[in-house]
Amino acid sequence: MNTLITRHPAQRRILTVLVAAQVLSGAGLAAGITVGALLAQDMLGATSAAGLPAALFTIGSALAALLIARVSGLRGRRAGLAGGYLAGAVGALGVVIAAATDNAVLLFVALFVYGAGSATNLQARYAGADLAAPQRRGSAVSTVLVATTLGAVLGPNLVTATGELATSWHVPALAGPFILAVFAYTAAAIVLWALLRPDPLLTARSLPAAPVASRDSRGDARLLLIGTTTMVVIQLVMIAIMTMTPVHMRLHGHGLAATGFVIAVHVAGMFLPSPLSGWLVDRIGRLPVIAASGVTLLAAGLVAGFAPAESTPLLTLALGLLGLGWNLGLVSGSALITDAVPLETRATVQGRIDMAIAVAGATGGMASGFVVASSSYPALSFAGGIIALALVPLVVVRPRLRV
């Protein structure tokens, strides 16, 4: 297995380009999170349908993850990531057209394609780690993730402004954030295609193998299983609770501005703590941070479940914790997977894992609407927290390696 001992001279440039693209793409990512459920609810007239957008764009992101990984494995990260963002822009444009024409079928197809942007945003974290030294992989992943914060936090807070723009174009206000997504994803694709040189994955493969300690293949398999399980669980829980929070808030009298603020705090929690998460992963190990992720998501579920429906501050706290728990799990799980997979098959394996993550998110998004319709938002939140707590025992089954 090729393993870098020191930072490659191109690593700083690669991280700079990835950061620029992530800042732009973050605004596109936030559109579906903020108003996707509300748009579907308005067009279909049913609360149970509110989980469909999250399910559709996460299913789309599952297939996109495989395609992006395949292209990346053959032609490098530059081609895979740029193509993924361009597909996300096409999907966002389709959502705008569907909203303007009140075409539910087109809405579902467009949300499916829009999921490519989400898949690309996540796969970019692996590109940051391709040329990173093993002891700095957590920090490299976190650098790419934190860059998403600016656009992703700004996006939900522009719901009102983009809604007014959409209205002036005779498009429903809830489609406004998707107009922003069209431009954001397109700009990210252009930045990556033009500037991500040298390609991090192709460059890493071209390097001579460095001497490394003997590794137990069974240990590597366990690391891979733990990392995959972690990211599947955090995605399932996060998508389920996040998807129904805007619907829950609107049903209890909250306006779009309040909803946008709560989601902005949630998205900040998803990405802003990344430097701290990366430092913890590199300093104290992958598995302890995974356990912290489970505990934090449990706290998020409890706060959301017990919060009075009219309490914006408590819902904001719950969604902030939900984002933080997801971030801790994503950074630690991504580093664990990069440790376990050789460069030759890295992109393919990472794509398959991200597909599993997306399927878990689709399951959470689809089920969330039915759970709330048949029971309640607190029941959904409590269930999510309990599921997340299952991550804690992963620390007990620690492989012999220090992770």
Secondary structure, DSSP 8 states (H G I E B T S, - for coil): ----SS--TTHHHHHHHHHHHHHHHHHHHHHHHHHHHHHHHHHH--GGGGGHHHHHHHHHHHHHHHHHHHHHHHH-HHHHHHHHHHHHHHHHHHHHHHHHHT-HHHHHHHHHHHHHHHHHHHHHHHHHHTTS-GGGHHHHHHHHHHHHHHHHHHHHHTHHHHHHHHHHTTS-GGGHHHHHHHHHHHHHHHHHHHH--S-HHHHHHHS---------HHHHHHHHHHHHHHHHHHHHHHHHHHHHHHHHHHHTT--HHHHHHHHHHHHHHHHTTHHHHHHHHHHH-HHHHHHHHHHHHHHHHHHHHHS-TT-HHHHHHHHHHHHHHHHHHHHHHHHHHHHHS-GGGHHHHHHHHHHHHHHHHHHHHHHHHHHHHHS-HHHHHHHHHHHHGGGGGGGTT--SS--
